[in-house]
């Protein structure tokens, strides 16, 4: 994609993006040339440009389609697992929830919450850059807003740092309110 979007990109920059050493990128460039997927013009690192051939563009499109299909399949599986876990908390009597973390994971959780019939009362995030923006029809609020929310539970919508987030949320909610981590649902 980098070569497709930026033909003048350096091998060093491709290495940074792909998290590969420059020598590995150099080996891949040689292999891509050998397979007639790219052409290289210019004589020095500063004048080199990389261009996809027609065969290279076809291969890129094929890889993008496969990658997209796999992402969609994984999204569906993740959503189903989250829905299964959310059904369990609904069966345990939870009806009104706040989501903590306005992220891509939270978007999947929000879809699942709606599917199982839970009511999202609020969305909270500790990142000031996200606060006051809209998320699924609600305005993202700072953590302190949890004190005033009438919820049965707060769902941590992050897979990372769940213990730390759990302990952080506990500072803002009544002990009777459940703080649920996706890994424990």
C-alpha positions in Angstrom: 0.0 0.0 0.0 2.8 2.4 0.8 4.4 1.9 -2.6 1.0 2.2 -4.3 0.2 5.5 -2.4 3.7 7.0 -2.3 6.0 5.8 -5.1 8.8 8.0 -3.8 8.8 6.4 -0.3 12.2 5.3 0.9 12.9 1.7 1.9 13.7 3.0 5.4 10.2 4.5 5.7 8.6 1.3 4.4 10.5 -0.5 7.1 9.2 1.8 9.8 5.6 1.3 8.6 5.9 -2.5 8.2 8.2 -2.8 11.3 10.9 -4.4 9.3 14.6 -3.8 9.1 15.9 -1.9 6.0 17.7 -5.1 4.9 14.5 -7.1 5.0 12.7 -4.4 3.0 15.6 -4.5 0.5 15.2 -8.3 0.2 11.4 -7.9 -0.3 11.9 -5.2 -2.9 14.2 -7.5 -4.8 11.7 -10.4 -4.6 8.8 -8.1 -5.7 10.9 -7.0 -8.7 11.7 -10.7 -9.5 8.0 -11.5 -9.4 7.3 -8.5 -11.6 5.0 -7.0 -9.1 7.0 -3.7 -8.9 9.4 -1.7 -10.9 12.1 0.6 -9.5 13.3 3.8 -11.1 16.2 6.1 -10.1 19.8 5.4 -9.2 20.1 6.5 -5.6 18.1 6.2 -2.4 17.0 9.8 -2.9 15.9 9.4 -6.5 14.4 5.9 -6.3 10.7 5.4 -6.9 8.7 2.2 -6.7 5.8 1.5 -9.0 3.3 -1.3 -9.0 3.0 -3.1 -12.3 -0.4 -4.2 -13.6 0.3 -7.6 -12.1 1.3 -5.9 -8.8 -2.0 -3.9 -8.8 -4.0 -7.0 -9.4 -2.1 -8.8 -6.5 -2.7 -5.8 -4.2 -6.4 -5.8 -5.0 -6.6 -9.6 -4.4 -4.8 -9.2 -1.0 -7.0 -6.3 0.0 -10.1 -8.3 -0.8 -8.9 -11.3 1.2 -7.8 -9.1 4.1 -11.1 -7.3 4.2 -13.1 -10.6 4.1 -11.0 -11.9 7.0 -11.6 -8.7 9.0 -15.3 -9.0 8.4 -15.3 -12.6 9.5 -13.4 -11.8 12.6 -15.7 -8.9 13.4 -18.7 -11.2 13.2 -17.1 -13.8 15.5 -16.1 -11.1 18.0 -19.6 -9.6 17.9 -21.2 -13.0 18.5 -18.9 -13.7 21.5 -19.6 -10.3 23.0 -23.3 -10.8 22.5 -23.1 -14.1 24.2 -21.4 -12.6 27.2 -23.8 -9.6 27.3 -26.8 -12.0 27.3 -25.4 -13.5 30.4 -25.3 -10.2 32.3 -28.8 -9.4 31.1 -29.9 -12.8 32.6 -28.2 -11.7 35.8 -30.5 -8.7 36.0 -28.5 -5.9 34.5 -30.6 -3.6 32.4 -28.9 -0.1 32.4 -25.2 0.2 31.5 -22.6 2.8 30.9 -19.8 2.0 28.5 -16.3 3.0 29.6 -14.0 3.6 26.6 -15.1 5.1 23.3 -13.1 2.9 21.0 -13.6 0.5 18.1 -14.3 -2.2 20.7 -17.0 0.0 22.2 -18.7 0.2 18.8 -18.9 -3.6 18.7 -20.1 -3.7 22.3 -22.7 -1.1 21.5 -24.1 -3.2 18.7 -24.2 -6.2 21.1 -25.8 -4.2 23.9 -28.6 -3.2 21.5 -29.0 -6.7 20.3 -29.6 -8.2 23.8 -31.8 -5.3 24.9 -29.6 -3.5 27.4 -30.0 0.3 27.7 -26.9 2.3 27.3 -27.3 5.3 29.6 -23.9 6.9 28.9 -20.5 6.6 27.3 -17.5 7.6 29.3 -13.8 8.0 28.3 -10.9 9.4 30.3 -9.4 10.9 27.1 -10.3 14.6 27.0 -9.9 14.6 23.2 -12.9 12.2 22.9 -15.1 13.9 25.5 -18.0 16.0 24.3 -18.0 14.1 20.9 -20.9 11.9 19.9 -20.9 8.2 20.2 -24.0 6.3 19.1 -26.3 9.1 19.8 -24.8 9.9 23.2 -22.2 12.5 24.2 -18.9 11.0 25.5 -18.5 12.2 29.1 -15.6 12.3 31.5 -15.3 9.6 34.2 -16.7 11.9 36.9 -20.1 11.7 35.1 -20.4 8.1 36.3 -21.3 9.4 39.7 -24.6 10.8 38.4 -25.5 8.0 36.1 -28.3 5.6 37.1 -26.8 2.3 35.9 -26.7 -1.3 37.1 -23.2 -1.8 35.6 -20.3 -0.1 33.8 -18.9 -2.2 31.0 -15.2 -1.7 30.3 -15.0 -1.8 26.5 -11.2 -2.2 26.3 -9.3 -5.5 26.2 -6.1 -3.8 27.4 -5.4 -2.6 31.0 -8.7 -4.0 32.2 -7.6 -4.3 35.9 -6.3 -0.7 35.9 -9.5 0.6 34.3 -11.6 -1.4 36.7 -9.9 0.1 39.7 -10.1 3.6 38.2 -13.9 3.3 37.6 -14.5 2.0 41.2 -13.4 5.5 42.3 -16.5 7.0 40.7 -19.3 4.5 41.2 -21.3 3.2 44.2 -20.1 -0.3 45.4 -23.5 -1.8 44.4 -22.8 -1.0 40.7 -21.1 -3.8 38.9 -17.9 -3.0 36.9 -17.7 -5.6 34.2 -14.7 -6.4 32.1 -15.1 -8.0 28.7 -12.7 -10.8 29.7 -14.9 -11.7 32.6 -18.4 -11.4 31.0 
